[in-house]
Amino acid sequence: MLLQACLNGSRTPGEHPALPITPQELAQDAQRVVAAGACALHVHPRNVQGEQSLEAQDIAAALIAMRERCPGIPVGVSTALWIQPDVGRRLQQIQAWAVQPDFASVNFSEPGIAELCAHFLSCHVGIEAGIWSVEDAQLLCPEEARSFALAHGDPASSSMQETALSVTVLRL
């Protein structure tokens, strides 16, 4: 089993007093979760104002700090559209990264995924597919096969049960 720890997610600095924001805080938390058994890390790097960022200097600072504290542990970053809502600008920011993550999360429900995936593949960066629906899963395997979808909401609701019934394991 692979245990991946998401250190901060899309939470804002005021949501929890221990939320890691700075590269040093991310590195400190990374060291703690790796000691507890995490085998991979997922983060949403921030700028100096504490906002999620895809700017090259913010990505580099976070990755370097975590890799210094946790050598050999794969580190991935979010590329979510809410971080940079302009699809073209998001791609430009990501293409400017001098320090690459080991993997990048790409939400398949967002526009611009083909260009993001092509870029990451050309840089030998792994792609962590964010699958939010059956339609997203079909992008991975268009031949009617389906993959696991992230389930958000009340698992007892009828829509969640219907989604669960329509989701099967992706054939590799």
C-alpha positions as CSV (number, residue, x, y, z in Angstrom):
1,M,0.0,0.0,0.0
2,L,1.2,3.5,-0.8
3,L,0.4,6.2,1.7
4,Q,0.5,9.7,0.2
5,A,0.2,12.7,2.5
6,C,-1.4,15.9,1.4
7,L,0.2,18.5,3.6
8,N,-1.9,21.6,3.0
9,G,-4.4,21.2,0.1
10,S,-6.4,24.2,-0.9
11,R,-7.0,25.4,2.7
12,T,-6.4,29.0,3.5
13,P,-3.9,30.1,6.2
14,G,-6.6,31.0,8.7
15,E,-8.4,27.6,8.5
16,H,-6.0,25.9,10.9
17,P,-3.2,27.2,13.1
18,A,-0.8,24.3,12.1
19,L,-1.4,24.5,8.3
20,P,2.0,24.5,6.6
21,I,2.4,27.4,4.2
22,T,6.1,28.3,3.9
23,P,8.6,26.0,2.3
24,Q,10.2,25.5,5.8
25,E,6.8,24.6,7.3
26,L,6.1,22.2,4.4
27,A,9.5,20.5,4.9
28,Q,9.0,20.2,8.6
29,D,5.6,18.6,8.2
30,A,6.9,16.4,5.3
31,Q,9.6,15.0,7.7
32,R,6.9,14.2,10.3
33,V,4.5,12.4,7.9
34,V,7.4,10.4,6.3
35,A,8.5,9.3,9.8
36,A,4.9,8.2,10.4
37,G,4.8,6.1,7.2
38,A,4.0,8.3,4.3
39,C,5.8,7.2,1.1
40,A,4.8,10.2,-1.1
41,L,3.9,13.9,-0.6
42,H,1.3,16.1,-2.3
43,V,1.4,19.9,-1.7
44,H,-0.1,23.1,-2.9
45,P,2.9,25.5,-2.8
46,R,2.2,29.1,-1.7
47,N,3.6,32.6,-2.5
48,V,4.8,34.9,0.3
49,Q,1.2,36.1,0.8
50,G,0.1,32.5,1.6
51,E,-1.9,32.1,-1.7
52,Q,-1.6,29.0,-3.8
53,S,0.9,29.5,-6.6
54,L,2.2,27.9,-9.7
55,E,5.0,30.5,-10.1
56,A,8.4,28.9,-10.7
57,Q,10.1,30.4,-7.6
58,D,7.3,29.2,-5.3
59,I,7.3,25.7,-6.7
60,A,11.1,25.5,-6.5
61,A,11.3,26.7,-2.9
62,A,8.8,24.2,-1.7
63,L,10.3,21.2,-3.6
64,I,13.9,22.0,-2.6
65,A,13.0,22.4,1.1
66,M,11.0,19.2,1.2
67,R,13.7,17.2,-0.7
68,E,16.4,18.4,1.7
69,R,14.4,17.0,4.7
70,C,13.0,13.9,2.9
71,P,15.5,12.7,0.3
72,G,14.2,10.1,-2.0
73,I,10.5,10.7,-1.2
74,P,8.4,11.5,-4.3
75,V,6.9,15.0,-4.1
76,G,3.9,16.1,-6.2
77,V,2.2,19.4,-6.7
78,S,-1.3,20.5,-7.6
79,T,-2.0,22.2,-11.0
80,A,-5.6,22.9,-10.2
81,L,-7.3,25.5,-12.4
82,W,-8.5,27.4,-9.3
83,I,-4.8,28.2,-8.6
84,Q,-4.5,30.0,-12.0
85,P,-7.9,30.2,-13.8
86,D,-6.4,31.3,-17.1
87,V,-5.6,28.0,-18.9
88,G,-2.9,29.6,-21.1
89,R,-1.2,31.4,-18.2
90,R,-1.3,28.2,-16.1
91,L,0.5,26.3,-18.8
92,Q,3.1,29.1,-19.2
93,Q,3.8,29.2,-15.5
94,I,4.2,25.4,-15.4
95,Q,6.5,25.4,-18.4
96,A,8.7,27.9,-16.6
97,W,9.5,25.5,-13.7
98,A,13.2,25.0,-13.4
99,V,12.8,22.5,-10.5
100,Q,10.4,19.8,-11.5
101,P,8.2,17.8,-9.1
102,D,8.3,14.0,-9.2
103,F,4.6,14.0,-10.2
104,A,1.9,16.6,-10.8
105,S,-1.8,16.3,-10.1
106,V,-3.9,17.1,-13.2
107,N,-7.6,17.3,-12.8
108,F,-9.2,15.6,-15.8
109,S,-12.3,17.6,-15.4
110,E,-10.5,20.9,-16.3
111,P,-9.7,22.4,-19.7
112,G,-6.1,22.2,-20.9
113,I,-5.3,18.7,-19.7
114,A,-3.9,17.5,-23.0
115,E,-1.3,20.2,-23.0
116,L,-0.4,19.8,-19.3
117,C,0.0,16.1,-19.7
118,A,2.1,16.4,-22.8
119,H,4.4,18.9,-21.1
120,F,4.8,16.7,-18.0
121,L,5.6,13.7,-20.1
122,S,8.2,15.6,-22.0
123,C,9.8,16.6,-18.7
124,H,9.6,13.0,-17.3
125,V,7.2,14.2,-14.6
126,G,4.7,11.6,-13.4
127,I,1.0,12.5,-13.9
128,E,-1.4,11.9,-11.0
129,A,-4.8,11.9,-12.7
130,G,-7.5,13.7,-10.8
131,I,-10.6,11.7,-11.7
132,W,-13.8,13.4,-10.5
133,S,-16.4,11.6,-12.6
134,V,-17.0,8.7,-14.9
135,E,-16.5,11.0,-17.8
136,D,-13.1,11.9,-16.6
137,A,-12.2,8.2,-16.3
138,Q,-13.3,7.7,-19.9
139,L,-10.7,10.2,-21.0
140,L,-8.1,7.7,-19.6
141,C,-9.6,4.7,-21.3
142,P,-12.1,5.8,-24.0
143,E,-13.1,2.2,-24.8
144,E,-16.1,2.1,-22.4
145,A,-13.9,1.1,-19.5
146,R,-14.3,3.1,-16.3
147,S,-12.0,4.0,-13.4
148,F,-12.3,4.9,-9.8
149,A,-13.8,8.4,-9.4
150,L,-13.1,10.5,-6.3
151,A,-16.3,10.5,-4.2
152,H,-17.2,13.8,-2.7
153,G,-20.2,14.4,-0.6
154,D,-22.5,12.1,1.4
155,P,-21.9,8.5,0.6
156,A,-25.4,7.6,1.6
157,S,-27.0,10.0,-1.0
158,S,-28.6,8.4,-4.0
159,S,-26.4,10.2,-6.5
160,M,-23.2,9.0,-4.7
161,Q,-24.7,5.4,-4.7
162,E,-25.4,5.7,-8.4
163,T,-21.9,6.9,-9.1
164,A,-20.5,4.1,-7.0
165,L,-22.5,1.5,-9.0
166,S,-21.3,2.9,-12.3
167,V,-17.6,2.9,-11.4
168,T,-15.4,-0.1,-12.0
169,V,-11.7,-0.8,-11.9
170,L,-9.8,0.5,-14.9
171,R,-8.4,-2.3,-17.1
172,L,-4.7,-1.9,-17.6
